[in-house]
Amino acid sequence: MGKMKAMPPNAVWLFEDETILRLLPEIRRAWSLRGQQARIPITGQNAKCVLFGTLNPRTGHRIVARGPNLRQHYFQRFLRLLRQSYPGRQIWVVLDKAPCHTAPRSQDLAQSLDIALIWLPKQWSELNGMDQLWKELKADICANLQYRTIEQHADFAQRWLFALSKSEALCKAGISSKDFWLRSFVQ
């Protein structure tokens, strides 16, 4: 990441990613007696919610906002939230090339807000610390469980994410590893 070498020392550095929460549970494991079908109660409705989130790999600080989908409007609203959260500091965001990120209006807004967008290589989600947190969240609280409403699901997901200590968040994101790919920028 040659561009990262140009990051000013006082800049805020963030990993950004989104996750889609669905009301119908993802079935990862289910137990039943041999020869019997497992029973998993569901509502029959499949509402969804998108969580936009960032993780600061230096401090463990997290910011999360909700949206109904992955359209650029909601990503742009999240960029404005980032600017409000870090006034007066340049922000460097490492993220994938999702359509809401690469949309010209999103890029123009990021530039006007003094937010530098650093693109990850395509299909390398394992490099994004926030993506790793979403994977842990989905394995721990989203799989095999039907919530009453999508709002309840999103509330629980956000509480789980913010209940992590700094060291837990950085560990689950893979940033604490001695083999973390941007280790020299964390210190």
N, C-alpha and C positions, 0 to 999 in steps of 0.2 A: 504494500500500500504506500507507494511513493508519495502520494498526495498528503498522507497523514504526517509526513515529516515537516510539512509547512504549517501545521497547526500551531497557533500561538500558545504559549504555556498557560495563559489565563483563560483560554477558550473552554467552553463546556463541551464535553464529548459524550455522545449518547448513541446507544443502539436503539433503533426503532423497528417495531414490527406490529402486525395486527394478528388477532386470532378471531375466528368465528365461533361463537357459542351457539349451539342448537338445543332446543328444548328436548327433542328426542335424544336419548342417551346413545353414545357410541358404546357398543357392547364389546368389551375387550376380554372379559373373562366372565364366565357364568358356570355355576356348579349345579348339577342336578343328579338325582339317582340314576344309575345305569338303566337305560331303556326308557327313561321318562324325559319329556321335553322340559327344558328350563322355562320357568315363568318369570317374565320381567314386565311389571306393570308400566304402562305408558298412557299418556293422555290422548294420543291420536292427533295432536296438533304439533307442528314443527316450526314454531317461531324461531327467529334467530336474532342475534345481537353481535355486533363487532366491537371488540376492545382494541383500541389503539394504545400502544404503550411504549415507554422508553425506559432504559436502564443506563445509569451512569456507571461505567466500569471502574471509575476511580473512587466514587463515594457510595455506590450501591443505591443511590436515590432513584426512585421510580415515579413515573407520572403515567396515569391511565385515564382515558376518556372513552365514552361509549358513542356508538353511532349505529344506525339501523343497517348499514351496508358499507361496502368498500369504495363507494364513489368518492371522487376527488373532493367534493364539497366538505365531507367529513374529515378527510385528511388535512385539508386546508384549515379547518377549524382547529384541528389538533396542533398544527404549526403555530397558530396564533396563541394557543395555550402555552406552548413551549416558550415563545417569546415573552409572554407575561410572567412565566415562572423564572426566567433568567434575564431580567432587565439589564441592559447596559453591557452584556457580555456576548461575544461572538459564540454561536452554537454550531458545532460540527455533528452531523447526524449520519451514522452508518446505517444503510438500509438497502433493501432489495429493489428490483426494478418493476415493482407492481404497477399496473396502469394508473392507479390513483397517485403514485409518486412521480411517474414520468410525464404526467399530463402537463402541457405547457403552462397552464394557469398555476399549477402547484409549484412548478420550478420558478416561475416569475415571482410568486408570493414568497417563496423561501429566500430568494435573492433580495427582495425588498425588505425582508425581516432580518437580514444578515444571518441567515442560516445556510451553512454550506452542506450540500448533500453529497455524501461519499457513497458511491455505488459498489455493492458487493458483486462478485462474479455470479453469473446466472447459475441457478441450481446448487448453490452452496449455502443453504440455510444454516448449516451447522456452524458457520462462522459468526452468526448473529447471536449475541448473548441474550437478547430479548426473546428470540425464537426458542431458545433453550428453556427459558422460564415458562413460556406458553406450553411447551411439551410436558414439563413437570406438572403444571397446573392441570392440564387435561388428563394426565395419568392419575393424579391424586384426587381430583374433585369432580371431574366431568364424566369420566367413563362409568358406565353401569349404574347411573343414578338419574332418576327422573325428578326434576324440580316441578313445583306447582306452576310457576310462571317463568318466563325468560328473564324478567327483572330480578326475581329471586336468585336465579342461576348467576346472573351477572354480578349481583351484590355479593354473593358468596365467593365468586372468583376474585373480585377486587379485594375483599377482606383477606383471602388466602395470600394474595400477592403482597399486600401491605403488612401482613403479620410476619413475614419473613424478616429476620434480622439482616443487617448489611452483609455479614459474612455468609449467612445462608443463601441470600440472593446471588451473591457473587460465586459461591460454590456451585449452586444449581445451574447457573449460567455458564459454567466452565471457565470463568475468568480467573479464579483462584489457582487454576492448574499451572504448574511450572511450564507446561507445554502450550499455554494459551498463545495463539498466533500473533497477538499484538501486545505481548507481555512488556516490551520495552516502553510502551506508551502508558501503561497502567501506573507505574511508579512515579 
